[in-house]
């Protein structure tokens, strides 16, 4: 029997090949044998996001975060799945949790950017601007993302947003 890490690695390759059905089947069988392997639940969440089963994906990421509560990417992924389920407060909560689990600039920048997006679609533009400004300060490449991000559509005419994405 393969370890959870080996199966997770195989599933990553299946995901790259867009073989989601095979990946999901492999994961569900593996989870029957090892339901406490957060790696399997994490990969199942990613597979379910890819096939747009966001409720199930959120549930898989929730299980992964219960099994590994210190996993930054698990909480960030849970936030995304909750956002896709139109659970904006829950998405913000999960992403805030992620920010407390890292000091790495690329990770923290990603979480701050997501918090900007989630606050924006929740209608809280002031908070969105604050988080986006912090993300842009950490990594200016987020500015190019922000220009085309549909989550930020309602900020496009906000002068503060325009100044932030245009500044060097």
N, C-alpha and C positions, 0 to 999 in steps of 0.2 A: 504494500500500500504506500502511496506517495504521501509525503508530508504536505501540510497545508501550504507551506511556502512554495513547494514544487508545483502544486496544483494552481496556486495563484499565478505563478510565472507562466504556466501553460495557458491559462485563461487570458493573460495579457497578450500573448501571441495570437490567440483566437480572436480577441477584440481587434487587434491590428488588422487581421484578415476579414473583419466584419462577419465573423462566424458566431453571431450572438446566440443562436439557438443551441449550438454545440456547447458554447461556453456556459450558458445557463443550465443546461442538463448536467454538465460535468460538476458545476458548483453545487447544484441541489443534491446530487448524489453524495458529494464529498461532505456537505453539511450534515447529511444523515449520519455519517460516521464520526464527525467531529464538529458538533454544533457550537463549541466554544472557541473556534479558530476565527478571530476577528478578521484575518486576512481574507478568508472565504466570504464572509459577509460583506466586506469592503468591495471585493471584486464583483459580487452579485449586485451590489448597488450600482456599480459602474455599468454593468451589462444592462441592467434595467433602465438606467438613464438613457443609454444608447438606443433602446427600443421604445423609449418614451412611456415607460410604466413608472411614472414618478412617485405614485403613492407607495408602490412596492419598494421602489428604490429608497425612499425615505425610511421605510421600515427596516430595510437591510442596513442602512447606515446607522440608524438608531441602535440596532443590535451591536454593530461594530463598535460604536462609541461606548456602549455599556461594557463591552468586553475589554476595550482598550481606551479608557477615558482620557488618556494623555496624547492621543493621536491627532496632531494638528490637521492633517489632510482629511481625516475622517470627519471631523467637525465642519471643515470647510465644505466637504462634499454633502454632508447632511444639510447645511445651510442652502446649498444650491438646489437640492431635491425639494426642500420645503418651499423655496421660492417658486419653483415650477408647479407646486401644488397650490400656489396662491396663499401660502401661509407666511405672510411677510414678517410678522412679529416673531414667529418661531424661527424663520430664516435668520433674522437679525440676532436672536438669542444664540443660536448655534455658532454663528460667525463670530460673535463677540467672545464666545468661549474659545474659539480657535485662536483669537488674538492673544489670549492669555497663555498660550502654550508654545509660543515661539519668540525668538529674538532675531531670527534670520530675516534680513531685509526683504528678500524676494517673497518669502511666505507672508510676512506681515503686510507688505505692500499689496499682495493679492487679496488678503482678507479685508484690508481697508478699502480697496477698490470695490469689492463685493458689498461691503457695508454702505458705500456710497450709492451703489445701484439699488440695493434693497430699500434703503430709506427713500430714494427718489420714487420708486414705484409705489411706496406706501404713502406718498404725498408729503413727505417731510424734506423739503428742499434745503432748508438751512442745515440740517444734519448731513444730508447728502453732500452738500458743498464742503462741509468740514472734513468728512472722511475722504472725499476725492482729493482735496487739497493735500492732505497728509500722504495719500497714495502717490500723487504726482511728485511730491517732494522726495519720496523714497526712490521713485523710478519714473522718469519722464516718459518712458515708452507707453505708460498707461494713458497718456494724453491721446495718442493715436487710436487706442481702443475706444476711448470715451466718445470720440467724434462719430463713430458709427454704431455705438451700442444702443440697441432698441430700449434697454432698460432706462436709459438716460434721456429718452426722447423729450420728456416734459421739461428738461433743463436746457434744451437747445437755445431757447430765447432768453434765458437768464443771463444778464450781463456779467455776473460773477463767474459763471461757468465759461462764458465766452472768453473772458480775460485769462482764466486759468489755462485753458487749452491752447490759447494763442501765445502765451508768454514763453520765453526761453529760459 
